[in-house]
Structures are given as C-alpha cells and as structure tokens.
Amino acid sequence: MGLLSYFRKESPKKGSAKLAKDRLQIIVAHEHSSAASPAYLPELQCEIVAVIRKYMDISSDDVKCEFIDKAEDGISVLEVNVALPRNK
C-alpha cells in the first residue's frame, strides 16, 4: 500500500514545472505588451511633458503614456495620465 501511495503523490518536479510555466507565461505576456507599443511613445511623452510645463510645474514622472492595441476591434488607444499639482 505504501508503494502505491508513493507513486500517486504529485512529485515536487511537477509543482515546480507548473510554477516555471506560469512564470514564463507572465514574462511572455509582459514582453508582448511592451513590444506592441510604438517606438515614438517615449518621445511623445517628453513632448507632452514639455507642453504641460509651459503652463504648470510638473515632473516627467507625473505623465504616464500607455499604448493599448485592441486588435480584435481594430482600434488602438493612447492613454495619457497626468498627475497635476494642486492649486495653492
């Protein structure tokens, strides 16, 4: 009986293999999402910061640009989030 239960246990290798597979899927998804953004995005972000700086004092970290490509809908979205300072 003990011998049969030994073979029925899930071996640690199966658990670590699943964990490695899950990690790899996350890495591939992250690389895919970053590769989908256009090459001009960092330059566009710098230009947006420069335009906003004409009117108020912000840092480069206050502007976040994200490119979202919805291939199934045929739509690309540029999302720009700007953290504006509070008025004193």
PyMOL Python script that loads the backbone (N, CA, C, O; Angstrom):
from pymol import cmd

cmd.read_pdbstr("""\
ATOM      1  N   MET A   1       0.820  -1.198   0.000  1.00  0.00           N
ATOM      2  CA  MET A   1       0.000   0.000   0.000  1.00  0.00           C
ATOM      3  C   MET A   1       0.863   1.261   0.000  1.00  0.00           C
ATOM      4  O   MET A   1       0.556   2.234  -0.689  1.00  0.00           O
ATOM      5  N   GLY A   2       1.940   1.233   0.776  1.00  0.00           N
ATOM      6  CA  GLY A   2       2.823   2.389   0.844  1.00  0.00           C
ATOM      7  C   GLY A   2       3.489   2.672  -0.487  1.00  0.00           C
ATOM      8  O   GLY A   2       3.720   3.830  -0.835  1.00  0.00           O
ATOM      9  N   LEU A   3       3.797   1.636  -1.226  1.00  0.00           N
ATOM     10  CA  LEU A   3       4.449   1.800  -2.521  1.00  0.00           C
ATOM     11  C   LEU A   3       3.504   2.441  -3.528  1.00  0.00           C
ATOM     12  O   LEU A   3       3.932   3.288  -4.312  1.00  0.00           O
ATOM     13  N   LEU A   4       2.247   2.064  -3.529  1.00  0.00           N
ATOM     14  CA  LEU A   4       1.279   2.660  -4.447  1.00  0.00           C
ATOM     15  C   LEU A   4       1.018   4.128  -4.126  1.00  0.00           C
ATOM     16  O   LEU A   4       0.879   4.949  -5.033  1.00  0.00           O
ATOM     17  N   SER A   5       0.953   4.452  -2.858  1.00  0.00           N
ATOM     18  CA  SER A   5       0.714   5.852  -2.499  1.00  0.00           C
ATOM     19  C   SER A   5       1.925   6.716  -2.855  1.00  0.00           C
ATOM     20  O   SER A   5       1.769   7.910  -3.113  1.00  0.00           O
ATOM     21  N   TYR A   6       3.110   6.143  -2.873  1.00  0.00           N
ATOM     22  CA  TYR A   6       4.307   6.877  -3.265  1.00  0.00           C
ATOM     23  C   TYR A   6       4.210   7.334  -4.724  1.00  0.00           C
ATOM     24  O   TYR A   6       4.593   8.456  -5.057  1.00  0.00           O
ATOM     25  N   PHE A   7       3.696   6.457  -5.587  1.00  0.00           N
ATOM     26  CA  PHE A   7       3.586   6.794  -6.998  1.00  0.00           C
ATOM     27  C   PHE A   7       2.417   7.727  -7.299  1.00  0.00           C
ATOM     28  O   PHE A   7       2.409   8.392  -8.335  1.00  0.00           O
ATOM     29  N   ARG A   8       1.452   7.783  -6.424  1.00  0.00           N
ATOM     30  CA  ARG A   8       0.296   8.640  -6.652  1.00  0.00           C
ATOM     31  C   ARG A   8       0.521  10.076  -6.194  1.00  0.00           C
ATOM     32  O   ARG A   8      -0.217  10.976  -6.594  1.00  0.00           O
ATOM     33  N   LYS A   9       1.521  10.293  -5.369  1.00  0.00           N
ATOM     34  CA  LYS A   9       1.792  11.649  -4.904  1.00  0.00           C
ATOM     35  C   LYS A   9       2.279  12.499  -6.072  1.00  0.00           C
ATOM     36  O   LYS A   9       2.944  12.020  -6.990  1.00  0.00           O
ATOM     37  N   GLU A  10       1.926  13.759  -6.000  1.00  0.00           N
ATOM     38  CA  GLU A  10       2.434  14.675  -7.016  1.00  0.00           C
ATOM     39  C   GLU A  10       3.873  14.985  -6.651  1.00  0.00           C
ATOM     40  O   GLU A  10       4.165  15.426  -5.539  1.00  0.00           O
ATOM     41  N   SER A  11       4.742  14.755  -7.574  1.00  0.00           N
ATOM     42  CA  SER A  11       6.155  14.969  -7.295  1.00  0.00           C
ATOM     43  C   SER A  11       6.454  16.462  -7.264  1.00  0.00           C
ATOM     44  O   SER A  11       5.749  17.245  -7.902  1.00  0.00           O
ATOM     45  N   PRO A  12       7.498  16.871  -6.525  1.00  0.00           N
ATOM     46  CA  PRO A  12       7.847  18.291  -6.463  1.00  0.00           C
ATOM     47  C   PRO A  12       8.221  18.853  -7.827  1.00  0.00           C
ATOM     48  O   PRO A  12       8.069  20.051  -8.065  1.00  0.00           O
ATOM     49  N   LYS A  13       8.710  18.000  -8.727  1.00  0.00           N
ATOM     50  CA  LYS A  13       9.082  18.478 -10.053  1.00  0.00           C
ATOM     51  C   LYS A  13       7.866  18.961 -10.827  1.00  0.00           C
ATOM     52  O   LYS A  13       7.951  19.945 -11.562  1.00  0.00           O
ATOM     53  N   LYS A  14       6.730  18.278 -10.670  1.00  0.00           N
ATOM     54  CA  LYS A  14       5.521  18.719 -11.367  1.00  0.00           C
ATOM     55  C   LYS A  14       5.085  20.085 -10.859  1.00  0.00           C
ATOM     56  O   LYS A  14       4.672  20.938 -11.645  1.00  0.00           O
ATOM     57  N   GLY A  15       5.172  20.298  -9.558  1.00  0.00           N
ATOM     58  CA  GLY A  15       4.806  21.586  -8.986  1.00  0.00           C
ATOM     59  C   GLY A  15       5.730  22.686  -9.459  1.00  0.00           C
ATOM     60  O   GLY A  15       5.280  23.780  -9.800  1.00  0.00           O
ATOM     61  N   SER A  16       7.029  22.398  -9.480  1.00  0.00           N
ATOM     62  CA  SER A  16       7.972  23.422  -9.918  1.00  0.00           C
ATOM     63  C   SER A  16       7.879  23.645 -11.423  1.00  0.00           C
ATOM     64  O   SER A  16       8.113  24.757 -11.897  1.00  0.00           O
ATOM     65  N   ALA A  17       7.539  22.604 -12.181  1.00  0.00           N
ATOM     66  CA  ALA A  17       7.368  22.771 -13.624  1.00  0.00           C
ATOM     67  C   ALA A  17       6.163  23.668 -13.913  1.00  0.00           C
ATOM     68  O   ALA A  17       6.218  24.523 -14.796  1.00  0.00           O
ATOM     69  N   LYS A  18       5.089  23.471 -13.174  1.00  0.00           N
ATOM     70  CA  LYS A  18       3.906  24.317 -13.363  1.00  0.00           C
ATOM     71  C   LYS A  18       4.217  25.754 -12.971  1.00  0.00           C
ATOM     72  O   LYS A  18       3.791  26.693 -13.643  1.00  0.00           O
ATOM     73  N   LEU A  19       4.957  25.923 -11.888  1.00  0.00           N
ATOM     74  CA  LEU A  19       5.338  27.255 -11.453  1.00  0.00           C
ATOM     75  C   LEU A  19       6.219  27.940 -12.502  1.00  0.00           C
ATOM     76  O   LEU A  19       6.033  29.120 -12.798  1.00  0.00           O
ATOM     77  N   ALA A  20       7.164  27.206 -13.052  1.00  0.00           N
ATOM     78  CA  ALA A  20       8.038  27.756 -14.094  1.00  0.00           C
ATOM     79  C   ALA A  20       7.236  28.126 -15.335  1.00  0.00           C
ATOM     80  O   ALA A  20       7.495  29.154 -15.962  1.00  0.00           O
ATOM     81  N   LYS A  21       6.256  27.285 -15.693  1.00  0.00           N
ATOM     82  CA  LYS A  21       5.410  27.566 -16.856  1.00  0.00           C
ATOM     83  C   LYS A  21       4.591  28.834 -16.625  1.00  0.00           C
ATOM     84  O   LYS A  21       4.470  29.669 -17.522  1.00  0.00           O
ATOM     85  N   ASP A  22       4.032  28.979 -15.431  1.00  0.00           N
ATOM     86  CA  ASP A  22       3.245  30.172 -15.106  1.00  0.00           C
ATOM     87  C   ASP A  22       4.105  31.428 -15.163  1.00  0.00           C
ATOM     88  O   ASP A  22       3.676  32.459 -15.682  1.00  0.00           O
ATOM     89  N   ARG A  23       5.314  31.341 -14.631  1.00  0.00           N
ATOM     90  CA  ARG A  23       6.218  32.489 -14.663  1.00  0.00           C
ATOM     91  C   ARG A  23       6.579  32.855 -16.095  1.00  0.00           C
ATOM     92  O   ARG A  23       6.619  34.033 -16.450  1.00  0.00           O
ATOM     93  N   LEU A  24       6.839  31.849 -16.912  1.00  0.00           N
ATOM     94  CA  LEU A  24       7.184  32.092 -18.309  1.00  0.00           C
ATOM     95  C   LEU A  24       6.025  32.755 -19.046  1.00  0.00           C
ATOM     96  O   LEU A  24       6.247  33.646 -19.866  1.00  0.00           O
ATOM     97  N   GLN A  25       4.801  32.337 -18.769  1.00  0.00           N
ATOM     98  CA  GLN A  25       3.636  32.945 -19.410  1.00  0.00           C
ATOM     99  C   GLN A  25       3.514  34.423 -19.030  1.00  0.00           C
ATOM    100  O   GLN A  25       3.150  35.252 -19.865  1.00  0.00           O
ATOM    101  N   ILE A  26       3.815  34.748 -17.789  1.00  0.00           N
ATOM    102  CA  ILE A  26       3.760  36.141 -17.340  1.00  0.00           C
ATOM    103  C   ILE A  26       4.826  36.967 -18.050  1.00  0.00           C
ATOM    104  O   ILE A  26       4.563  38.086 -18.489  1.00  0.00           O
ATOM    105  N   ILE A  27       6.031  36.407 -18.162  1.00  0.00           N
ATOM    106  CA  ILE A  27       7.125  37.116 -18.831  1.00  0.00           C
ATOM    107  C   ILE A  27       6.796  37.342 -20.303  1.00  0.00           C
ATOM    108  O   ILE A  27       7.011  38.433 -20.831  1.00  0.00           O
ATOM    109  N   VAL A  28       6.278  36.316 -20.957  1.00  0.00           N
ATOM    110  CA  VAL A  28       5.932  36.436 -22.382  1.00  0.00           C
ATOM    111  C   VAL A  28       4.827  37.471 -22.580  1.00  0.00           C
ATOM    112  O   VAL A  28       4.885  38.263 -23.520  1.00  0.00           O
ATOM    113  N   ALA A  29       3.834  37.473 -21.714  1.00  0.00           N
ATOM    114  CA  ALA A  29       2.754  38.459 -21.820  1.00  0.00           C
ATOM    115  C   ALA A  29       3.282  39.867 -21.608  1.00  0.00           C
ATOM    116  O   ALA A  29       2.864  40.798 -22.296  1.00  0.00           O
ATOM    117  N   HIS A  30       4.196  40.030 -20.662  1.00  0.00           N
ATOM    118  CA  HIS A  30       4.775  41.349 -20.404  1.00  0.00           C
ATOM    119  C   HIS A  30       5.608  41.816 -21.594  1.00  0.00           C
ATOM    120  O   HIS A  30       5.511  42.974 -22.000  1.00  0.00           O
ATOM    121  N   GLU A  31       6.414  40.936 -22.150  1.00  0.00           N
ATOM    122  CA  GLU A  31       7.223  41.293 -23.305  1.00  0.00           C
ATOM    123  C   GLU A  31       6.345  41.622 -24.514  1.00  0.00           C
ATOM    124  O   GLU A  31       6.644  42.537 -25.281  1.00  0.00           O
ATOM    125  N   HIS A  32       5.268  40.871 -24.670  1.00  0.00           N
ATOM    126  CA  HIS A  32       4.355  41.114 -25.790  1.00  0.00           C
ATOM    127  C   HIS A  32       3.695  42.481 -25.662  1.00  0.00           C
ATOM    128  O   HIS A  32       3.551  43.202 -26.649  1.00  0.00           O
ATOM    129  N   SER A  33       3.297  42.832 -24.452  1.00  0.00           N
ATOM    130  CA  SER A  33       2.624  44.116 -24.264  1.00  0.00           C
ATOM    131  C   SER A  33       3.593  45.276 -24.447  1.00  0.00           C
ATOM    132  O   SER A  33       3.203  46.323 -24.965  1.00  0.00           O
ATOM    133  N   SER A  34       4.848  45.114 -24.032  1.00  0.00           N
ATOM    134  CA  SER A  34       5.799  46.207 -24.210  1.00  0.00           C
ATOM    135  C   SER A  34       6.273  46.304 -25.653  1.00  0.00           C
ATOM    136  O   SER A  34       6.615  47.392 -26.116  1.00  0.00           O
ATOM    137  N   ALA A  35       6.299  45.189 -26.368  1.00  0.00           N
ATOM    138  CA  ALA A  35       6.730  45.216 -27.768  1.00  0.00           C
ATOM    139  C   ALA A  35       5.653  45.813 -28.664  1.00  0.00           C
ATOM    140  O   ALA A  35       5.951  46.273 -29.767  1.00  0.00           O
ATOM    141  N   ALA A  36       4.418  45.810 -28.207  1.00  0.00           N
ATOM    142  CA  ALA A  36       3.316  46.315 -29.015  1.00  0.00           C
ATOM    143  C   ALA A  36       3.271  47.836 -29.049  1.00  0.00           C
ATOM    144  O   ALA A  36       2.603  48.414 -29.906  1.00  0.00           O
ATOM    145  N   SER A  37       3.972  48.492 -28.128  1.00  0.00           N
ATOM    146  CA  SER A  37       3.924  49.947 -28.110  1.00  0.00           C
ATOM    147  C   SER A  37       4.820  50.518 -29.203  1.00  0.00           C
ATOM    148  O   SER A  37       5.893  49.978 -29.474  1.00  0.00           O
ATOM    149  N   PRO A  38       4.388  51.602 -29.827  1.00  0.00           N
ATOM    150  CA  PRO A  38       5.158  52.177 -30.922  1.00  0.00           C
ATOM    151  C   PRO A  38       6.464  52.799 -30.435  1.00  0.00           C
ATOM    152  O   PRO A  38       6.600  53.148 -29.262  1.00  0.00           O
ATOM    153  N   ALA A  39       7.411  52.931 -31.342  1.00  0.00           N
ATOM    154  CA  ALA A  39       8.743  53.440 -31.000  1.00  0.00           C
ATOM    155  C   ALA A  39       8.704  54.923 -30.622  1.00  0.00           C
ATOM    156  O   ALA A  39       9.575  55.398 -29.893  1.00  0.00           O
ATOM    157  N   TYR A  40       7.719  55.646 -31.106  1.00  0.00           N
ATOM    158  CA  TYR A  40       7.647  57.084 -30.841  1.00  0.00           C
ATOM    159  C   TYR A  40       7.046  57.417 -29.479  1.00  0.00           C
ATOM    160  O   TYR A  40       6.988  58.590 -29.112  1.00  0.00           O
ATOM    161  N   LEU A  41       6.601  56.423 -28.723  1.00  0.00           N
ATOM    162  CA  LEU A  41       5.905  56.689 -27.464  1.00  0.00           C
ATOM    163  C   LEU A  41       6.763  57.453 -26.449  1.00  0.00           C
ATOM    164  O   LEU A  41       6.250  58.402 -25.858  1.00  0.00           O
ATOM    165  N   PRO A  42       8.035  57.106 -26.206  1.00  0.00           N
ATOM    166  CA  PRO A  42       8.828  57.895 -25.245  1.00  0.00           C
ATOM    167  C   PRO A  42       9.019  59.355 -25.679  1.00  0.00           C
ATOM    168  O   PRO A  42       8.980  60.264 -24.849  1.00  0.00           O
ATOM    169  N   GLU A  43       9.223  59.568 -26.971  1.00  0.00           N
ATOM    170  CA  GLU A  43       9.375  60.933 -27.471  1.00  0.00           C
ATOM    171  C   GLU A  43       8.072  61.715 -27.323  1.00  0.00           C
ATOM    172  O   GLU A  43       8.084  62.891 -26.960  1.00  0.00           O
ATOM    173  N   LEU A  44       6.957  61.060 -27.603  1.00  0.00           N
ATOM    174  CA  LEU A  44       5.649  61.693 -27.448  1.00  0.00           C
ATOM    175  C   LEU A  44       5.420  62.095 -25.998  1.00  0.00           C
ATOM    176  O   LEU A  44       4.904  63.177 -25.719  1.00  0.00           O
ATOM    177  N   GLN A  45       5.807  61.216 -25.077  1.00  0.00           N
ATOM    178  CA  GLN A  45       5.643  61.512 -23.658  1.00  0.00           C
ATOM    179  C   GLN A  45       6.475  62.739 -23.268  1.00  0.00           C
ATOM    180  O   GLN A  45       6.000  63.586 -22.511  1.00  0.00           O
ATOM    181  N   CYS A  46       7.701  62.844 -23.771  1.00  0.00           N
ATOM    182  CA  CYS A  46       8.551  64.010 -23.480  1.00  0.00           C
ATOM    183  C   CYS A  46       7.933  65.293 -24.026  1.00  0.00           C
ATOM    184  O   CYS A  46       7.985  66.337 -23.376  1.00  0.00           O
ATOM    185  N   GLU A  47       7.357  65.214 -25.207  1.00  0.00           N
ATOM    186  CA  GLU A  47       6.732  66.394 -25.797  1.00  0.00           C
ATOM    187  C   GLU A  47       5.485  66.808 -25.023  1.00  0.00           C
ATOM    188  O   GLU A  47       5.228  68.000 -24.860  1.00  0.00           O
ATOM    189  N   ILE A  48       4.722  65.857 -24.552  1.00  0.00           N
ATOM    190  CA  ILE A  48       3.532  66.175 -23.743  1.00  0.00           C
ATOM    191  C   ILE A  48       3.960  66.859 -22.453  1.00  0.00           C
ATOM    192  O   ILE A  48       3.338  67.833 -22.030  1.00  0.00           O
ATOM    193  N   VAL A  49       5.021  66.354 -21.823  1.00  0.00           N
ATOM    194  CA  VAL A  49       5.536  66.976 -20.598  1.00  0.00           C
ATOM    195  C   VAL A  49       5.983  68.405 -20.887  1.00  0.00           C
ATOM    196  O   VAL A  49       5.711  69.308 -20.096  1.00  0.00           O
ATOM    197  N   ALA A  50       6.664  68.619 -22.008  1.00  0.00           N
ATOM    198  CA  ALA A  50       7.139  69.962 -22.360  1.00  0.00           C
ATOM    199  C   ALA A  50       5.981  70.938 -22.551  1.00  0.00           C
ATOM    200  O   ALA A  50       6.066  72.089 -22.122  1.00  0.00           O
ATOM    201  N   VAL A  51       4.910  70.496 -23.183  1.00  0.00           N
ATOM    202  CA  VAL A  51       3.745  71.367 -23.399  1.00  0.00           C
ATOM    203  C   VAL A  51       3.072  71.700 -22.075  1.00  0.00           C
ATOM    204  O   VAL A  51       2.703  72.852 -21.847  1.00  0.00           O
ATOM    205  N   ILE A  52       2.908  70.725 -21.209  1.00  0.00           N
ATOM    206  CA  ILE A  52       2.249  70.975 -19.922  1.00  0.00           C
ATOM    207  C   ILE A  52       3.111  71.878 -19.049  1.00  0.00           C
ATOM    208  O   ILE A  52       2.580  72.689 -18.291  1.00  0.00           O
ATOM    209  N   ARG A  53       4.443  71.748 -19.144  1.00  0.00           N
ATOM    210  CA  ARG A  53       5.350  72.595 -18.355  1.00  0.00           C
ATOM    211  C   ARG A  53       5.247  74.069 -18.735  1.00  0.00           C
ATOM    212  O   ARG A  53       5.636  74.930 -17.945  1.00  0.00           O
ATOM    213  N   LYS A  54       4.739  74.379 -19.915  1.00  0.00           N
ATOM    214  CA  LYS A  54       4.532  75.776 -20.295  1.00  0.00           C
ATOM    215  C   LYS A  54       3.512  76.442 -19.376  1.00  0.00           C
ATOM    216  O   LYS A  54       3.551  77.655 -19.169  1.00  0.00           O
ATOM    217  N   TYR A  55       2.604  75.645 -18.832  1.00  0.00           N
ATOM    218  CA  TYR A  55       1.500  76.196 -18.055  1.00  0.00           C
ATOM    219  C   TYR A  55       1.572  75.888 -16.565  1.00  0.00           C
ATOM    220  O   TYR A  55       0.986  76.613 -15.761  1.00  0.00           O
ATOM    221  N   MET A  56       2.285  74.818 -16.178  1.00  0.00           N
ATOM    222  CA  MET A  56       2.395  74.469 -14.758  1.00  0.00           C
ATOM    223  C   MET A  56       3.657  73.647 -14.521  1.00  0.00           C
ATOM    224  O   MET A  56       4.243  73.084 -15.445  1.00  0.00           O
ATOM    225  N   ASP A  57       4.048  73.598 -13.271  1.00  0.00           N
ATOM    226  CA  ASP A  57       5.278  72.907 -12.889  1.00  0.00           C
ATOM    227  C   ASP A  57       4.979  71.435 -12.595  1.00  0.00           C
ATOM    228  O   ASP A  57       4.341  71.108 -11.595  1.00  0.00           O
ATOM    229  N   ILE A  58       5.452  70.553 -13.483  1.00  0.00           N
ATOM    230  CA  ILE A  58       5.307  69.108 -13.278  1.00  0.00           C
ATOM    231  C   ILE A  58       6.643  68.442 -13.591  1.00  0.00           C
ATOM    232  O   ILE A  58       7.512  69.038 -14.227  1.00  0.00           O
ATOM    233  N   SER A  59       6.793  67.207 -13.139  1.00  0.00           N
ATOM    234  CA  SER A  59       7.991  66.435 -13.469  1.00  0.00           C
ATOM    235  C   SER A  59       7.648  65.401 -14.539  1.00  0.00           C
ATOM    236  O   SER A  59       6.479  65.179 -14.855  1.00  0.00           O
ATOM    237  N   SER A  60       8.665  64.787 -15.080  1.00  0.00           N
ATOM    238  CA  SER A  60       8.449  63.759 -16.105  1.00  0.00           C
ATOM    239  C   SER A  60       7.711  62.555 -15.549  1.00  0.00           C
ATOM    240  O   SER A  60       7.012  61.857 -16.283  1.00  0.00           O
ATOM    241  N   ASP A  61       7.863  62.308 -14.252  1.00  0.00           N
ATOM    242  CA  ASP A  61       7.194  61.166 -13.623  1.00  0.00           C
ATOM    243  C   ASP A  61       5.691  61.378 -13.472  1.00  0.00           C
ATOM    244  O   ASP A  61       4.951  60.428 -13.217  1.00  0.00           O
ATOM    245  N   ASP A  62       5.244  62.611 -13.626  1.00  0.00           N
ATOM    246  CA  ASP A  62       3.821  62.919 -13.472  1.00  0.00           C
ATOM    247  C   ASP A  62       2.993  62.546 -14.700  1.00  0.00           C
ATOM    248  O   ASP A  62       1.763  62.566 -14.647  1.00  0.00           O
ATOM    249  N   VAL A  63       3.658  62.207 -15.803  1.00  0.00           N
ATOM    250  CA  VAL A  63       2.954  61.870 -17.043  1.00  0.00           C
ATOM    251  C   VAL A  63       3.237  60.411 -17.391  1.00  0.00           C
ATOM    252  O   VAL A  63       4.392  60.001 -17.499  1.00  0.00           O
ATOM    253  N   LYS A  64       2.185  59.647 -17.562  1.00  0.00           N
ATOM    254  CA  LYS A  64       2.293  58.235 -17.949  1.00  0.00           C
ATOM    255  C   LYS A  64       1.522  58.032 -19.247  1.00  0.00           C
ATOM    256  O   LYS A  64       0.341  58.365 -19.345  1.00  0.00           O
ATOM    257  N   CYS A  65       2.216  57.476 -20.246  1.00  0.00           N
ATOM    258  CA  CYS A  65       1.586  57.180 -21.529  1.00  0.00           C
ATOM    259  C   CYS A  65       1.551  55.666 -21.720  1.00  0.00           C
ATOM    260  O   CYS A  65       2.534  54.971 -21.469  1.00  0.00           O
ATOM    261  N   GLU A  66       0.419  55.180 -22.162  1.00  0.00           N
ATOM    262  CA  GLU A  66       0.265  53.745 -22.402  1.00  0.00           C
ATOM    263  C   GLU A  66      -0.456  53.547 -23.734  1.00  0.00           C
ATOM    264  O   GLU A  66      -1.486  54.165 -24.002  1.00  0.00           O
ATOM    265  N   PHE A  67       0.103  52.688 -24.542  1.00  0.00           N
ATOM    266  CA  PHE A  67      -0.477  52.367 -25.837  1.00  0.00           C
ATOM    267  C   PHE A  67      -1.199  51.038 -25.720  1.00  0.00           C
ATOM    268  O   PHE A  67      -0.601  50.040 -25.319  1.00  0.00           O
ATOM    269  N   ILE A  68      -2.471  51.015 -26.062  1.00  0.00           N
ATOM    270  CA  ILE A  68      -3.284  49.796 -25.974  1.00  0.00           C
ATOM    271  C   ILE A  68      -3.775  49.470 -27.375  1.00  0.00           C
ATOM    272  O   ILE A  68      -4.468  50.268 -28.005  1.00  0.00           O
ATOM    273  N   ASP A  69      -3.408  48.288 -27.853  1.00  0.00           N
ATOM    274  CA  ASP A  69      -3.803  47.859 -29.192  1.00  0.00           C
ATOM    275  C   ASP A  69      -4.875  46.787 -29.056  1.00  0.00           C
ATOM    276  O   ASP A  69      -4.603  45.682 -28.588  1.00  0.00           O
ATOM    277  N   LYS A  70      -6.078  47.115 -29.463  1.00  0.00           N
ATOM    278  CA  LYS A  70      -7.191  46.165 -29.424  1.00  0.00           C
ATOM    279  C   LYS A  70      -7.375  45.617 -30.835  1.00  0.00           C
ATOM    280  O   LYS A  70      -8.211  46.086 -31.607  1.00  0.00           O
ATOM    281  N   ALA A  71      -6.564  44.609 -31.140  1.00  0.00           N
ATOM    282  CA  ALA A  71      -6.536  44.060 -32.496  1.00  0.00           C
ATOM    283  C   ALA A  71      -7.892  43.484 -32.907  1.00  0.00           C
ATOM    284  O   ALA A  71      -8.286  43.579 -34.070  1.00  0.00           O
ATOM    285  N   GLU A  72      -8.596  42.891 -31.956  1.00  0.00           N
ATOM    286  CA  GLU A  72      -9.881  42.278 -32.310  1.00  0.00           C
ATOM    287  C   GLU A  72     -10.911  43.313 -32.739  1.00  0.00           C
ATOM    288  O   GLU A  72     -11.820  43.005 -33.510  1.00  0.00           O
ATOM    289  N   ASP A  73     -10.771  44.552 -32.238  1.00  0.00           N
ATOM    290  CA  ASP A  73     -11.693  45.626 -32.612  1.00  0.00           C
ATOM    291  C   ASP A  73     -11.133  46.515 -33.709  1.00  0.00           C
ATOM    292  O   ASP A  73     -11.855  47.331 -34.281  1.00  0.00           O
ATOM    293  N   GLY A  74      -9.840  46.359 -34.004  1.00  0.00           N
ATOM    294  CA  GLY A  74      -9.199  47.222 -34.988  1.00  0.00           C
ATOM    295  C   GLY A  74      -8.971  48.629 -34.469  1.00  0.00           C
ATOM    296  O   GLY A  74      -8.903  49.584 -35.243  1.00  0.00           O
ATOM    297  N   ILE A  75      -8.851  48.755 -33.139  1.00  0.00           N
ATOM    298  CA  ILE A  75      -8.712  50.063 -32.507  1.00  0.00           C
ATOM    299  C   ILE A  75      -7.403  50.103 -31.714  1.00  0.00           C
ATOM    300  O   ILE A  75      -7.041  49.142 -31.035  1.00  0.00           O
ATOM    301  N   SER A  76      -6.707  51.231 -31.815  1.00  0.00           N
ATOM    302  CA  SER A  76      -5.541  51.486 -30.979  1.00  0.00           C
ATOM    303  C   SER A  76      -5.855  52.691 -30.101  1.00  0.00           C
ATOM    304  O   SER A  76      -6.427  53.677 -30.565  1.00  0.00           O
ATOM    305  N   VAL A  77      -5.474  52.602 -28.825  1.00  0.00           N
ATOM    306  CA  VAL A  77      -5.796  53.654 -27.866  1.00  0.00           C
ATOM    307  C   VAL A  77      -4.501  54.145 -27.235  1.00  0.00           C
ATOM    308  O   VAL A  77      -3.671  53.347 -26.800  1.00  0.00           O
ATOM    309  N   LEU A  78      -4.335  55.453 -27.189  1.00  0.00           N
ATOM    310  CA  LEU A  78      -3.234  56.062 -26.461  1.00  0.00           C
ATOM    311  C   LEU A  78      -3.815  56.668 -25.193  1.00  0.00           C
ATOM    312  O   LEU A  78      -4.582  57.630 -25.249  1.00  0.00           O
ATOM    313  N   GLU A  79      -3.451  56.106 -24.063  1.00  0.00           N
ATOM    314  CA  GLU A  79      -3.958  56.586 -22.778  1.00  0.00           C
ATOM    315  C   GLU A  79      -2.871  57.434 -22.131  1.00  0.00           C
ATOM    316  O   GLU A  79      -1.745  56.972 -21.946  1.00  0.00           O
ATOM    317  N   VAL A  80      -3.208  58.674 -21.786  1.00  0.00           N
ATOM    318  CA  VAL A  80      -2.268  59.599 -21.170  1.00  0.00           C
ATOM    319  C   VAL A  80      -2.828  59.997 -19.810  1.00  0.00           C
ATOM    320  O   VAL A  80      -3.918  60.563 -19.722  1.00  0.00           O
ATOM    321  N   ASN A  81      -2.088  59.703 -18.761  1.00  0.00           N
ATOM    322  CA  ASN A  81      -2.479  60.074 -17.395  1.00  0.00           C
ATOM    323  C   ASN A  81      -1.504  61.127 -16.894  1.00  0.00           C
ATOM    324  O   ASN A  81      -0.291  60.919 -16.903  1.00  0.00           O
ATOM    325  N   VAL A  82      -2.039  62.248 -16.462  1.00  0.00           N
ATOM    326  CA  VAL A  82      -1.214  63.351 -15.975  1.00  0.00           C
ATOM    327  C   VAL A  82      -1.623  63.658 -14.532  1.00  0.00           C
ATOM    328  O   VAL A  82      -2.785  63.949 -14.250  1.00  0.00           O
ATOM    329  N   ALA A  83      -0.653  63.586 -13.636  1.00  0.00           N
ATOM    330  CA  ALA A  83      -0.900  63.959 -12.239  1.00  0.00           C
ATOM    331  C   ALA A  83      -0.604  65.440 -12.102  1.00  0.00           C
ATOM    332  O   ALA A  83       0.554  65.855 -12.113  1.00  0.00           O
ATOM    333  N   LEU A  84      -1.654  66.231 -11.974  1.00  0.00           N
ATOM    334  CA  LEU A  84      -1.496  67.693 -11.880  1.00  0.00           C
ATOM    335  C   LEU A  84      -1.332  68.116 -10.440  1.00  0.00           C
ATOM    336  O   LEU A  84      -1.934  67.527  -9.542  1.00  0.00           O
ATOM    337  N   PRO A  85      -0.513  69.144 -10.210  1.00  0.00           N
ATOM    338  CA  PRO A  85      -0.348  69.631  -8.838  1.00  0.00           C
ATOM    339  C   PRO A  85      -1.611  70.352  -8.380  1.00  0.00           C
ATOM    340  O   PRO A  85      -2.365  70.893  -9.189  1.00  0.00           O
ATOM    341  N   ARG A  86      -1.821  70.348  -7.081  1.00  0.00           N
ATOM    342  CA  ARG A  86      -2.979  71.051  -6.525  1.00  0.00           C
ATOM    343  C   ARG A  86      -2.728  72.552  -6.497  1.00  0.00           C
ATOM    344  O   ARG A  86      -1.598  73.009  -6.319  1.00  0.00           O
ATOM    345  N   ASN A  87      -3.798  73.302  -6.676  1.00  0.00           N
ATOM    346  CA  ASN A  87      -3.692  74.768  -6.593  1.00  0.00           C
ATOM    347  C   ASN A  87      -3.511  75.164  -5.149  1.00  0.00           C
ATOM    348  O   ASN A  87      -4.138  74.599  -4.253  1.00  0.00           O
ATOM    349  N   LYS A  88      -2.640  76.147  -4.926  1.00  0.00           N
ATOM    350  CA  LYS A  88      -2.387  76.604  -3.549  1.00  0.00           C
ATOM    351  C   LYS A  88      -3.277  77.750  -3.183  1.00  0.00           C
ATOM    352  O   LYS A  88      -3.200  78.260  -2.065  1.00  0.00           O
TER     353      LYS A  88
END
""", "prot")
cmd.dss("prot")
cmd.show_as("cartoon", "prot")
cmd.util.cbc("prot")
cmd.orient("prot")
